[in-house]
Amino acid sequence: MERWLSQPSLSGLLGTVVASLSIGTLFLIRQLSKDSKKNHQDDKALLKELLEGFGLEVPEELQDTHNNIIETIKTP
């Protein structure tokens, strides 16, 4: 095993493959975490649409699906 790892072309190829897979995995994880925030709002909008389509009651949490503003609590 040491003999084929000592060859520059094979060890370079192996290093390139490992580096490419690592970078690809990191990119994929980053994209999935970014999309999950967007999908949350899309899922809420779809649920609201389905509930309305079946004539069911829509809970307060789904009334305004495009409002991302958090209201602050005013203290006296």
C-alpha positions in Angstrom: 0.0 0.0 0.0 2.9 2.3 0.8 4.3 1.8 -2.7 1.3 3.1 -4.6 0.8 6.1 -2.2 4.4 7.1 -2.8 3.7 7.7 -6.5 3.1 11.5 -7.0 0.3 11.1 -9.5 -1.9 8.8 -7.4 -1.4 10.7 -4.1 -2.1 14.0 -5.9 -5.2 12.5 -7.4 -6.3 11.1 -4.1 -5.8 14.5 -2.4 -7.7 16.3 -5.1 -10.6 14.0 -4.8 -10.8 14.3 -1.0 -10.5 18.1 -1.2 -13.2 18.3 -3.9 -15.6 16.1 -1.9 -15.0 18.2 1.2 -15.6 21.5 -0.6 -18.7 20.1 -2.3 -20.1 18.8 1.0 -19.6 22.2 2.7 -21.2 24.0 -0.2 -24.2 21.6 -0.1 -24.7 22.0 3.7 -24.5 25.8 3.3 -27.1 25.8 0.6 -29.5 23.6 2.5 -29.3 25.7 5.6 -29.9 28.8 3.6 -32.9 27.4 1.8 -34.6 26.0 5.0 -35.3 29.6 6.2 -37.0 30.4 2.9 -38.9 27.2 2.7 -40.4 27.8 6.2 -42.3 30.8 4.8 -43.3 28.9 1.6 -44.6 26.0 3.7 -46.7 28.3 5.9 -48.2 29.9 2.7 -49.0 26.5 1.2 -50.6 25.3 4.5 -52.7 28.4 4.6 -53.8 28.0 1.0 -54.7 24.4 1.6 -56.7 25.1 4.7 -58.6 27.9 2.9 -59.2 25.6 -0.1 -60.9 23.0 2.1 -62.9 25.6 4.0 -61.1 25.0 7.3 -60.2 27.5 10.0 -56.8 29.2 9.5 -54.9 29.7 12.8 -53.6 33.1 13.7 -50.0 32.1 13.1 -50.9 31.6 9.4 -53.0 34.7 8.9 -50.1 36.9 7.6 -47.5 34.6 6.1 -45.4 37.3 4.4 -44.9 39.4 7.5 -41.5 38.7 8.9 -41.4 41.8 11.2 -41.2 41.0 14.9 -43.1 43.4 17.0 -41.3 44.6 20.1 -43.0 44.8 23.4 -43.2 48.3 24.7 -42.5 48.7 28.4 -44.1 51.5 30.4 
